[in-house]
Amino acid sequence: MYKIYINETPLFLVKNKQDISDAFEGRKILYGKYRKRKKFLVHYIDMLEKGGEYDAVVLYGDDYQGLVNDFMSFYIILPAAGGLVYNENKEILMIYRRGFWDLPKGKVEKEETIEAAAIREVQEETGIKHIELGTKLIDTYHTYFSKAGKRILKLSHWFLMYTSDTVLIPQAEEDIEKAIWIKKRNFLNQNNKVYKNILEVLSVG
């Protein structure tokens, strides 16, 4: 099963409709059966890019791999990696850029492991130096348009991390305005503006 955020609405790719229907009982869900036609997929992608009318969209079909392959063919897939970082006070590291609270992450370079990329990106975006890499948390998917107008599907690999560093230096070149330490419970209680895929990372870390 794939869960892909398009314009902050989750799109699920599943083999069986029942695989997901129970989780969204009572919510506004749009279901579509894949019949091996790419135009079918374009309709749903365009709809989600224009606005979030539904709580979720679920696309399903017997040819699950065909569904996945055809969907992916519309995108340039960009691997990224980042971290949910805890300090010695059990606070998490959050960054603020472009109007949203976020977690540090970035593009995986050629011949770079996702673990190395995650550590490097956290170091570059927040200024911390000493990082202990923990367990893999989750993979998330979201889409956006490049400056050239290409559809991008970002696959982000998330890791748990620990540090004894306290001083944070937000990377201005990446439009990061703030970097803070905060208790996760307090952050979630503040009703901050945060991407839904980031909330998923916080929920498992």
Phi and psi restraints in degrees (value plus and minus 20) as a CYANA .aco file:
   2 TYR   PHI    -132.4   -92.4
   2 TYR   PSI     120.6   160.6
   3 LYS   PHI    -143.8  -103.8
   3 LYS   PSI      93.6   133.6
   4 ILE   PHI    -144.9  -104.9
   4 ILE   PSI     104.8   144.8
   5 TYR   PHI    -106.6   -66.6
   5 TYR   PSI     101.9   141.9
   6 ILE   PHI    -138.5   -98.5
   6 ILE   PSI      94.1   134.1
   7 ASN   PHI      34.9    74.9
   7 ASN   PSI      19.8    59.8
   8 GLU   PHI      51.2    91.2
   8 GLU   PSI     -11.6    28.4
   9 THR   PHI    -126.8   -86.8
   9 THR   PSI     110.1   150.1
  10 PRO   PHI     -95.9   -55.9
  10 PRO   PSI     110.3   150.3
  11 LEU   PHI    -129.5   -89.5
  11 LEU   PSI     103.8   143.8
  12 PHE   PHI    -124.2   -84.2
  12 PHE   PSI     114.7   154.7
  13 LEU   PHI    -129.2   -89.2
  13 LEU   PSI      94.7   134.7
  14 VAL   PHI    -157.4  -117.4
  14 VAL   PSI     142.9   182.9
  15 LYS   PHI    -102.3   -62.3
  15 LYS   PSI     -63.4   -23.4
  16 ASN   PHI    -137.8   -97.8
  16 ASN   PSI     113.6   153.6
  17 LYS   PHI     -75.0   -35.0
  17 LYS   PSI     -57.4   -17.4
  18 GLN   PHI     -87.0   -47.0
  18 GLN   PSI     -37.8     2.2
  19 ASP   PHI     -81.9   -41.9
  19 ASP   PSI     -42.6    -2.6
  20 ILE   PHI    -147.2  -107.2
  20 ILE   PSI     -39.1     0.9
  21 SER   PHI     -80.5   -40.5
  21 SER   PSI     -57.5   -17.5
  22 ASP   PHI     -84.5   -44.5
  22 ASP   PSI     -52.4   -12.4
  23 ALA   PHI     -90.2   -50.2
  23 ALA   PSI     -38.6     1.4
  24 PHE   PHI    -137.7   -97.7
  24 PHE   PSI       7.0    47.0
  25 GLU   PHI     -78.6   -38.6
  25 GLU   PSI     110.0   150.0
  26 GLY   PHI      64.4   104.4
  26 GLY   PSI     -17.9    22.1
  27 ARG   PHI    -130.3   -90.3
  27 ARG   PSI     146.6   186.6
  28 LYS   PHI    -105.2   -65.2
  28 LYS   PSI      80.5   120.5
  29 ILE   PHI    -138.8   -98.8
  29 ILE   PSI     118.8   158.8
  30 LEU   PHI    -128.4   -88.4
  30 LEU   PSI     104.8   144.8
  31 TYR   PHI    -127.6   -87.6
  31 TYR   PSI     121.8   161.8
  32 GLY   PHI    -161.0  -121.0
  32 GLY   PSI     111.9   151.9
  33 LYS   PHI    -113.1   -73.1
  33 LYS   PSI     103.5   143.5
  34 TYR   PHI     -94.9   -54.9
  34 TYR   PSI     107.6   147.6
  35 ARG   PHI    -143.4  -103.4
  35 ARG   PSI      16.3    56.3
  36 LYS   PHI      42.6    82.6
  36 LYS   PSI      16.5    56.5
  37 ARG   PHI    -147.3  -107.3
  37 ARG   PSI     101.3   141.3
  38 LYS   PHI     -85.0   -45.0
  38 LYS   PSI     -52.2   -12.2
  39 LYS   PHI     -80.1   -40.1
  39 LYS   PSI     -50.3   -10.3
  40 PHE   PHI     -78.6   -38.6
  40 PHE   PSI     -64.0   -24.0
  41 LEU   PHI     -90.9   -50.9
  41 LEU   PSI     -58.9   -18.9
  42 VAL   PHI     -78.4   -38.4
  42 VAL   PSI     -59.4   -19.4
  43 HIS   PHI     -77.4   -37.4
  43 HIS   PSI     -67.2   -27.2
  44 TYR   PHI     -92.0   -52.0
  44 TYR   PSI     -59.7   -19.7
  45 ILE   PHI     -81.7   -41.7
  45 ILE   PSI     -67.6   -27.6
  46 ASP   PHI     -80.6   -40.6
  46 ASP   PSI     -62.4   -22.4
  47 MET   PHI     -81.1   -41.1
  47 MET   PSI     -64.3   -24.3
  48 LEU   PHI     -90.0   -50.0
  48 LEU   PSI     -55.3   -15.3
  49 GLU   PHI     -86.8   -46.8
  49 GLU   PSI     -47.2    -7.2
  50 LYS   PHI    -105.2   -65.2
  50 LYS   PSI     -41.1    -1.1
  51 GLY   PHI     146.3   186.3
  51 GLY   PSI     138.9   178.9
  52 GLY   PHI    -120.0   -80.0
  52 GLY   PSI      62.7   102.7
  53 GLU   PHI    -101.5   -61.5
  53 GLU   PSI     -43.6    -3.6
  54 TYR   PHI    -136.2   -96.2
  54 TYR   PSI     138.4   178.4
  55 ASP   PHI     -93.7   -53.7
  55 ASP   PSI     -48.6    -8.6
  56 ALA   PHI    -185.5  -145.5
  56 ALA   PSI     137.8   177.8
  57 VAL   PHI    -143.0  -103.0
  57 VAL   PSI     113.2   153.2
  58 VAL   PHI    -141.4  -101.4
  58 VAL   PSI      98.6   138.6
  59 LEU   PHI    -128.8   -88.8
  59 LEU   PSI     113.3   153.3
  60 TYR   PHI    -163.6  -123.6
  60 TYR   PSI     143.4   183.4
  61 GLY   PHI     153.5   193.5
  61 GLY   PSI     138.3   178.3
  62 ASP   PHI     -83.4   -43.4
  62 ASP   PSI     -57.3   -17.3
  63 ASP   PHI    -107.0   -67.0
  63 ASP   PSI      52.9    92.9
  64 TYR   PHI     -82.2   -42.2
  64 TYR   PSI     -64.3   -24.3
  65 GLN   PHI     -85.4   -45.4
  65 GLN   PSI     -55.8   -15.8
  66 GLY   PHI     -83.9   -43.9
  66 GLY   PSI     -60.0   -20.0
  67 LEU   PHI     -79.1   -39.1
  67 LEU   PSI     -68.8   -28.8
  68 VAL   PHI     -83.3   -43.3
  68 VAL   PSI     -67.5   -27.5
  69 ASN   PHI     -81.7   -41.7
  69 ASN   PSI     -63.5   -23.5
  70 ASP   PHI     -87.1   -47.1
  70 ASP   PSI     -59.7   -19.7
  71 PHE   PHI     -82.7   -42.7
  71 PHE   PSI     -68.1   -28.1
  72 MET   PHI     -83.6   -43.6
  72 MET   PSI     -45.5    -5.5
  73 SER   PHI     -86.0   -46.0
  73 SER   PSI     -35.9     4.1
  74 PHE   PHI    -104.8   -64.8
  74 PHE   PSI     -25.2    14.8
  75 TYR   PHI    -147.4  -107.4
  75 TYR   PSI     133.4   173.4
  76 ILE   PHI    -110.1   -70.1
  76 ILE   PSI     102.1   142.1
  77 ILE   PHI    -109.3   -69.3
  77 ILE   PSI     104.8   144.8
  78 LEU   PHI    -137.3   -97.3
  78 LEU   PSI      88.6   128.6
  79 PRO   PHI     -94.6   -54.6
  79 PRO   PSI     117.6   157.6
  80 ALA   PHI    -157.9  -117.9
  80 ALA   PSI     147.1   187.1
  81 ALA   PHI    -170.6  -130.6
  81 ALA   PSI     128.6   168.6
  82 GLY   PHI    -182.5  -142.5
  82 GLY   PSI    -191.8  -151.8
  83 GLY   PHI    -164.7  -124.7
  83 GLY   PSI     131.1   171.1
  84 LEU   PHI    -120.4   -80.4
  84 LEU   PSI      86.9   126.9
  85 VAL   PHI    -122.2   -82.2
  85 VAL   PSI     110.8   150.8
  86 TYR   PHI    -130.1   -90.1
  86 TYR   PSI     123.0   163.0
  87 ASN   PHI    -119.6   -79.6
  87 ASN   PSI    -194.0  -154.0
  88 GLU   PHI     -91.3   -51.3
  88 GLU   PSI     -34.6     5.4
  89 ASN   PHI    -113.9   -73.9
  89 ASN   PSI      -9.6    30.4
  90 LYS   PHI      41.5    81.5
  90 LYS   PSI      12.1    52.1
  91 GLU   PHI    -116.8   -76.8
  91 GLU   PSI     133.5   173.5
  92 ILE   PHI    -122.1   -82.1
  92 ILE   PSI     137.0   177.0
  93 LEU   PHI    -117.7   -77.7
  93 LEU   PSI      99.6   139.6
  94 MET   PHI    -140.0  -100.0
  94 MET   PSI     125.2   165.2
  95 ILE   PHI    -139.5   -99.5
  95 ILE   PSI     136.9   176.9
  96 TYR   PHI    -144.2  -104.2
  96 TYR   PSI     100.7   140.7
  97 ARG   PHI    -169.6  -129.6
  97 ARG   PSI     122.8   162.8
  98 ARG   PHI      32.0    72.0
  98 ARG   PSI      19.6    59.6
  99 GLY   PHI      65.0   105.0
  99 GLY   PSI     -18.5    21.5
 100 PHE   PHI    -150.4  -110.4
 100 PHE   PSI     127.9   167.9
 101 TRP   PHI    -100.3   -60.3
 101 TRP   PSI     122.5   162.5
 102 ASP   PHI    -168.4  -128.4
 102 ASP   PSI     155.2   195.2
 103 LEU   PHI    -132.9   -92.9
 103 LEU   PSI     128.1   168.1
 104 PRO   PHI     -86.8   -46.8
 104 PRO   PSI     112.5   152.5
 105 LYS   PHI    -183.2  -143.2
 105 LYS   PSI     149.0   189.0
 106 GLY   PHI    -195.4  -155.4
 106 GLY   PSI     159.2   199.2
 107 LYS   PHI     -85.3   -45.3
 107 LYS   PSI     119.4   159.4
 108 VAL   PHI    -101.6   -61.6
 108 VAL   PSI     102.9   142.9
 109 GLU   PHI     -98.6   -58.6
 109 GLU   PSI     144.1   184.1
 110 LYS   PHI     -80.0   -40.0
 110 LYS   PSI     118.2   158.2
 111 GLU   PHI      41.5    81.5
 111 GLU   PSI       3.2    43.2
 112 GLU   PHI    -131.4   -91.4
 112 GLU   PSI     115.9   155.9
 113 THR   PHI     -93.5   -53.5
 113 THR   PSI     138.2   178.2
 114 ILE   PHI     -86.1   -46.1
 114 ILE   PSI     -51.8   -11.8
 115 GLU   PHI     -85.2   -45.2
 115 GLU   PSI     -66.2   -26.2
 116 ALA   PHI     -84.5   -44.5
 116 ALA   PSI     -59.6   -19.6
 117 ALA   PHI     -84.3   -44.3
 117 ALA   PSI     -61.9   -21.9
 118 ALA   PHI     -80.9   -40.9
 118 ALA   PSI     -66.4   -26.4
 119 ILE   PHI     -84.1   -44.1
 119 ILE   PSI     -67.0   -27.0
 120 ARG   PHI     -79.7   -39.7
 120 ARG   PSI     -65.7   -25.7
 121 GLU   PHI     -85.0   -45.0
 121 GLU   PSI     -60.2   -20.2
 122 VAL   PHI     -83.8   -43.8
 122 VAL   PSI     -62.5   -22.5
 123 GLN   PHI     -82.0   -42.0
 123 GLN   PSI     -66.0   -26.0
 124 GLU   PHI     -87.6   -47.6
 124 GLU   PSI     -60.6   -20.6
 125 GLU   PHI    -101.6   -61.6
 125 GLU   PSI     -40.0     0.0
 126 THR   PHI    -143.6  -103.6
 126 THR   PSI     -32.7     7.3
 127 GLY   PHI      64.2   104.2
 127 GLY   PSI     -23.8    16.2
 128 ILE   PHI     -96.5   -56.5
 128 ILE   PSI     129.2   169.2
 129 LYS   PHI    -128.8   -88.8
 129 LYS   PSI     -64.3   -24.3
 130 HIS   PHI    -118.0   -78.0
 130 HIS   PSI      93.5   133.5
 131 ILE   PHI    -148.7  -108.7
 131 ILE   PSI     110.3   150.3
 132 GLU   PHI    -122.3   -82.3
 132 GLU   PSI     100.1   140.1
 133 LEU   PHI     -99.9   -59.9
 133 LEU   PSI     109.3   149.3
 134 GLY   PHI    -121.7   -81.7
 134 GLY   PSI    -167.9  -127.9
 135 THR   PHI    -100.4   -60.4
 135 THR   PSI     138.1   178.1
 136 LYS   PHI     -90.6   -50.6
 136 LYS   PSI     112.9   152.9
 137 LEU   PHI    -115.2   -75.2
 137 LEU   PSI     -77.8   -37.8
 138 ILE   PHI    -188.7  -148.7
 138 ILE   PSI     138.6   178.6
 139 ASP   PHI    -129.9   -89.9
 139 ASP   PSI     118.7   158.7
 140 THR   PHI    -145.1  -105.1
 140 THR   PSI     136.1   176.1
 141 TYR   PHI    -148.6  -108.6
 141 TYR   PSI     113.8   153.8
 142 HIS   PHI    -168.8  -128.8
 142 HIS   PSI     138.1   178.1
 143 THR   PHI    -136.0   -96.0
 143 THR   PSI     137.1   177.1
 144 TYR   PHI    -183.1  -143.1
 144 TYR   PSI     154.8   194.8
 145 PHE   PHI    -123.3   -83.3
 145 PHE   PSI     117.8   157.8
 146 SER   PHI     -94.2   -54.2
 146 SER   PSI     150.5   190.5
 147 LYS   PHI     -81.7   -41.7
 147 LYS   PSI     -45.6    -5.6
 148 ALA   PHI    -106.4   -66.4
 148 ALA   PSI     -17.8    22.2
 149 GLY   PHI      65.9   105.9
 149 GLY   PSI      -7.5    32.5
 150 LYS   PHI    -104.4   -64.4
 150 LYS   PSI     124.3   164.3
 151 ARG   PHI     -96.9   -56.9
 151 ARG   PSI     106.7   146.7
 152 ILE   PHI    -135.0   -95.0
 152 ILE   PSI     115.2   155.2
 153 LEU   PHI    -132.5   -92.5
 153 LEU   PSI      89.7   129.7
 154 LYS   PHI    -111.9   -71.9
 154 LYS   PSI     100.8   140.8
 155 LEU   PHI    -119.7   -79.7
 155 LEU   PSI      90.2   130.2
 156 SER   PHI    -125.2   -85.2
 156 SER   PSI     105.2   145.2
 157 HIS   PHI    -116.5   -76.5
 157 HIS   PSI     104.5   144.5
 158 TRP   PHI    -132.9   -92.9
 158 TRP   PSI     117.5   157.5
 159 PHE   PHI    -146.2  -106.2
 159 PHE   PSI     129.1   169.1
 160 LEU   PHI     -98.8   -58.8
 160 LEU   PSI     118.0   158.0
 161 MET   PHI    -158.3  -118.3
 161 MET   PSI     137.8   177.8
 162 TYR   PHI    -154.9  -114.9
 162 TYR   PSI     127.0   167.0
 163 THR   PHI    -168.6  -128.6
 163 THR   PSI     134.0   174.0
 164 SER   PHI    -120.3   -80.3
 164 SER   PSI     -25.2    14.8
 165 ASP   PHI     -89.8   -49.8
 165 ASP   PSI     130.8   170.8
 166 THR   PHI    -142.7  -102.7
 166 THR   PSI     -51.5   -11.5
 167 VAL   PHI     -96.8   -56.8
 167 VAL   PSI     111.3   151.3
 168 LEU   PHI    -137.4   -97.4
 168 LEU   PSI     116.2   156.2
 169 ILE   PHI    -146.3  -106.3
 169 ILE   PSI      78.0   118.0
 170 PRO   PHI     -83.9   -43.9
 170 PRO   PSI     118.3   158.3
 171 GLN   PHI    -101.3   -61.3
 171 GLN   PSI      81.1   121.1
 172 ALA   PHI     -83.2   -43.2
 172 ALA   PSI     -52.1   -12.1
 173 GLU   PHI     -83.5   -43.5
 173 GLU   PSI     -42.1    -2.1
 174 GLU   PHI    -121.0   -81.0
 174 GLU   PSI       1.1    41.1
 175 ASP   PHI      43.4    83.4
 175 ASP   PSI       4.9    44.9
 176 ILE   PHI    -106.8   -66.8
 176 ILE   PSI      96.0   136.0
 177 GLU   PHI    -109.0   -69.0
 177 GLU   PSI     -54.1   -14.1
 178 LYS   PHI    -160.2  -120.2
 178 LYS   PSI     131.9   171.9
 179 ALA   PHI    -160.3  -120.3
 179 ALA   PSI     104.8   144.8
 180 ILE   PHI    -155.2  -115.2
 180 ILE   PSI     138.3   178.3
 181 TRP   PHI    -121.7   -81.7
 181 TRP   PSI     114.4   154.4
 182 ILE   PHI    -176.2  -136.2
 182 ILE   PSI     126.7   166.7
 183 LYS   PHI     -84.4   -44.4
 183 LYS   PSI     114.7   154.7
 184 LYS   PHI     -77.8   -37.8
 184 LYS   PSI     -61.9   -21.9
 185 ARG   PHI     -79.3   -39.3
 185 ARG   PSI     -64.1   -24.1
 186 ASN   PHI     -85.1   -45.1
 186 ASN   PSI     -61.1   -21.1
 187 PHE   PHI     -80.9   -40.9
 187 PHE   PSI     -66.8   -26.8
 188 LEU   PHI     -87.7   -47.7
 188 LEU   PSI     -48.3    -8.3
 189 ASN   PHI     -98.8   -58.8
 189 ASN   PSI     -31.0     9.0
 190 GLN   PHI    -108.1   -68.1
 190 GLN   PSI     -21.4    18.6
 191 ASN   PHI      34.5    74.5
 191 ASN   PSI      25.6    65.6
 192 ASN   PHI     -92.8   -52.8
 192 ASN   PSI     137.1   177.1
 193 LYS   PHI     -99.9   -59.9
 193 LYS   PSI      92.1   132.1
 194 VAL   PHI    -165.6  -125.6
 194 VAL   PSI     124.7   164.7
 195 TYR   PHI     -85.9   -45.9
 195 TYR   PSI     127.8   167.8
 196 LYS   PHI     -86.8   -46.8
 196 LYS   PSI     -53.4   -13.4
 197 ASN   PHI     -88.9   -48.9
 197 ASN   PSI     -49.1    -9.1
 198 ILE   PHI     -90.1   -50.1
 198 ILE   PSI     -57.4   -17.4
 199 LEU   PHI     -81.0   -41.0
 199 LEU   PSI     -54.3   -14.3
 200 GLU   PHI     -84.9   -44.9
 200 GLU   PSI     -61.3   -21.3
 201 VAL   PHI     -83.0   -43.0
 201 VAL   PSI     -64.2   -24.2
 202 LEU   PHI     -82.8   -42.8
 202 LEU   PSI     -53.4   -13.4
 203 SER   PHI     -89.2   -49.2
 203 SER   PSI     -45.9    -5.9
 204 VAL   PHI    -122.4   -82.4
 204 VAL   PSI     -29.4    10.6
